[in-house]
Each structure stands twice: as C-alpha cells, then as structure tokens.
Amino acid sequence: MELDGEEIKITINVKARGALAGQQIDIDLANPDMLEVLETKCEEAIKAKINDTVMVAQKELESDILGFGEAIRRDELSVWKKIEADWEELFPSIPVEINVVFEILRTGLTSKPLEIQ
C-alpha cells in the first residue's frame, strides 16, 4: 500500500517458483532464452488471474474480499482511521498495481526435441 498525498494505491507483489517435470511441446528447454520466455508467460498468466480477481472484487462485488482494508489498518493505522468511514465507497476505485516474478527452478527430464526425418 502506498500513500501519495491523499491518494491510496495498493501494490500486490508476487514471487513464485515452479518446476517443469516434462514437456509435451516441441521446444528446447535446454535453451536459457526459452526458459526466460516461459517464465515471462507464467508471470503474465498469474498477473492476469490476480487482476481478474481484483476487478471482480472492485467492480462486480464492490466488496473488499481480499482484505486490502485490513492490510491498511494493520500497516498504516493512522491512514486507516482517516478512510475507514468511507472505505466501502473508496475501495472500488483504488488503483491496484500487480508485480509478478516467476522463476523456473528446474526442468526435470527434458532434452532437446527430437528431430523427425
């Protein structure tokens, strides 16, 4: 959560790691550039899912089901005391920034794709 003057901005930072146990597609997972592409794709997918969830909470439900208000109360009590009475009105329009870092730890039993001649 950031406070810029009277503007509140919520930042969600996600760090995730995963492993590839095998592959069913024709790509070379031994290539570090390909792993970077896959990590970026995973980051984009995670960010999209989180963004969809935030949008449902803010725009459709208009309810702080994710606990942002509680986080503000816990971390910035003086700010919370100023906005608590208006939280239900403020919540749907608060900007939310989502940052995701995904790392592939290992690629399991993968190798260069077979070339069929």
C-alpha positions, 0 to 999 in steps of 0.5 A: 500500500502506498500513500501519495498525498491523499491518494491510496494505491495498493501494490500486490507483489508476487514471487513464485517458483515452479518446476517443469517435470516434462514437456509435451511441446516441441521446444528446447528447454535446454535453451536459457532464452526459452526458459526466460520466455516461459517464465515471462508467460507464467508471470503474465498468466498469474498477473492476469488471474490476480487482476481478474480477481481484483476487478471482480472484487472492485467492480462486480462485488464492490466488496473488499474480499481480499482484505486490502482494508485490513492490510491498511489498518494493520500497516498504516493505522493512522491512514486507516482511521482517516478512510475507514468511514468511507472505505466501502465507497473508496475501495472500488476505485483504488488503483491496484498495481500487480508485480509478478516474478516467476522463476523456473527452478528446474526442468526435470527430464527434458532434452532437446526435441527430437528431430523427425526425418 
